[in-house]
Amino acid sequence: NEGMANPKEKTFSFVVVGGGIAGVTCVEQLASQIPSADVALITAGPHIKAVTNYKQVSKLLEEFDVEECPSSVLEEKFHNLTVIHSAVKSLHTQSHTVETADGCVFGYEKLCICSGGRPKLLTQDNPNVLGIRDTDSAQEFQKRLSKAKRIVVVGNGGIALELVYEVEGCEVVWAIKDKAIGNTFFDAGAAQFLIPLLEADKPERASPCKRPRYTTEESAPSCGSGPTEAGSALGPDWHEGIVLRGAEQVSHRVLLQYQCEVEKIFTSEELLNSPQQTVGPENGSWPIYVQLTNGNTFGCDFVVSATGVVPNTEPFLHSNKFALADDGGLQVDDHMMTSEQDVYAAGDVCTACWEHSPLWQQMRLWTQARQMGWYAGRCMVAHLLSEPIELDFCFELFSHITKFFSYKVVLLGKFNGQGLGPNHELLVRCTKGQEYVKVVLSGGRMVGAVLIGETDLEETFENLILNQMDLTPYGEELLNPNIDIEDYFD
């Protein structure tokens, strides 16, 4: 080894990169299944994301919290685990080695990349454009918000929805490219059900968030830490325990701008120097201006870019020939293997390229990061022991539980009729302020559902979707509130 500039510090049976939900879940599987194997977790930040309060709600639906905790918690639990705190500088799949930013080199037999996604920012170089992805960016947002009078939120996914609902004491201009809010998750009907809640006063919080927050005061050494080294993604209830309050006295003002995108972002200087920009009476008084494709221009204190994530494949592509999917993710097969030998991937960084079940789709959500990390760990162990392994049942049917605007939300299957074309029908039942139930039927069989509120229908509907029973005889009665449907199909 003398001749090598960087001798291998150590070779591990399994190396996992990334301390988010996918990586941590994968490590837990590996370390517990083969207690004699050396497992390493390489993560840039000092904290990891752990799944807590896990509840199996039905065959496929699961609920859990995500907590940030020091990585020592994992090391205490698994004695065969080493946590290496550093960013990855390069991966060499030929020699089965990973080099970290601090110059160490580690060998692996099998590697799993769980580096997550990073926010798609509208622009990279403007300090007044924030992306919210991890705890640090959420805290930065909170700090900035306390002095803000108006912000512009761009995007229509989960984080945008939560943000717009939670922010108080500040005017919010919400620009979405769709006809309805939250269209990643909802259709227009569900949006109409939720919209009044943006205007209403919010219910008093029962009790503040009990989760401990770990913050790192000292900043990490600058060695190799560029802007790409964000922390792991936020937990499902990330805004709890953060006070999202602006500088104004108004409680809640949201200006919705539908079916538009950001045309351009400029500063007050650029505004004054360009004669064709007119913004009305507030000329030049805001730090940043956003011109939308619908012709409206708004000045604001800052812009929140919540337009989803791009797979974080840096720095793995430099010297390797990974097959990438159209969305930039690492292609994985039905054993979570990438195109490079002994390299697996899970969570937001990867794209599921096997032939999907007709009722499943990848959506880069918490639940899927956990499922993929868990399954990738199982596959790595099976391959190491030369055992066969089947595609996990969780990929049979898309299922997700979350909360929006304090309502429980359950999504099943092709809940928005994704990919079904015109040949599907919808049944909807809506009780204002209480519940919204939508069922997607195709050829008389249930293929998807959206449940908002305490409907208690998730298990029944999950079963009806899984067993593909012909529901034609029931017609509209399926959602008749006077029929106890659970008993009916028990």
Secondary structure, DSSP 8 states (H G I E B T S, - for coil): -TT-SS--SEEEEEEEE--SHHHHHHHHHHHHH-TTS-EEEEESSSEEEEEEEEEE-SSS-EEEEEEEEETHHHHHH-TTEEEEES-EEEEETTTTEEEETTS-EEEEEEEEE---EEE--S-SS-TTEEE--SHHHHHHHHHHHTT-SEEEEE--SHHHHHHHHH-BSSEEEEE-SSSSTTTTT--HHHHHHHTHHHHS-----SS----------S----TT--TT-------TTTTTTS--B-SSS-S-EEEEE-S--EEEEE-HHHHHH-TT---GGGTT-SSEEEEETTS-EEEESEEEE-S-EEE--TTTTTT----B-TTS-EEE-TTSB-SSTTEEE-GGGEEE-S---TB------HHHHHHHHHHHHHHHHHHHTT------GGGSB-EEEEEETTEEEEEEESTT-TT-TT--EEEEEEETTTEEEEEEEETTEEEEEEEESS---HHHHHHHHHHT-B-GGGGGGGG-TTS-HHHHT-
